[in-house]
Amino acid sequence: MPDEPDAYADRPGAQAIRAAVEAIGPAIDGRPGALDVGADRHVIQVIDQALPGFVDMIGLLLDAFAHDVRSGAAMTDLTLEERGQVLRLLAQEEGQDAKDVVDALFVFTYGAMYSEWSGYDGATGELRAPLTWASAGYRGPVDGVADYRAGTS
């Protein structure tokens, strides 16, 4: 999935969402980040499929809160730390809608990073382990651990 063309690249809100996704799952110490596995495309696609038009609305919302962190800046202009401040400000809003935006960004970002989504090739049906599994020490699904079945652990 990460190697597929980005159908949302030119959407007005897509760049702000990408900036938020990168802040949620940054690449650290050689470990792949959210953008490395294409989580940004997944987040944008899921939001657009569930609520058409909300990609642009969320982008505008992120940019509006970016102004509160640094005057005149858009979400994409901010550092990763400043983008985190934007997400915290949104999460602290009284209205549930703003909190739902933050929740959706986090859930869909982590879902794309650590689920099999990023390792699935829709054209061939091939499923390979996502990059993030190895960096987290996860070897993938297993049918069980023999020691547990034998009751020796």
C-alpha positions, 0 to 999 in steps of 0.5 A: 500500500505505501508504494501506491500513487497518492490520489489525495496529494493535491487535496487542500487539507491533505498536507496539514493531515500529513504534518499531523500524522508525521508528528504522531508517528515520527521516524526515530533512531532509524525506525520507520515513521508514519510517513515511511509506511504511508500512514498519511495516505491511509488516514486521509483515505479513511477519513475521506471514505467515512466523511467525504469533504472532512479531509479539507475541513480537518486541514483547515482546523489544523491550520487554524490551531497552528496559528495559535502555536505560531502566528501566521504559520500553517501546520506544515510550517511547524516543527514536530514539537509545535505540531504536537502542541496543535494536537494537544490544543485540539484535544483540550477543546471543550467541543467533542468534535475537536477531540474526535478529530484528534482521536481519529488522527491517532487511531488511524495513524497507529492502525496504519503503522502497526497493522498489516495494512502497510504490508499488504499489496492489493494488486498481488494479494501478497502480505509481508510484515510491515516495517514497524513490526521488526523495529518493535521486535514483533515477529508477527502472528503465531498459533501459540507458544509451545511452552504456554500450551504445555503449561511450563511457563 
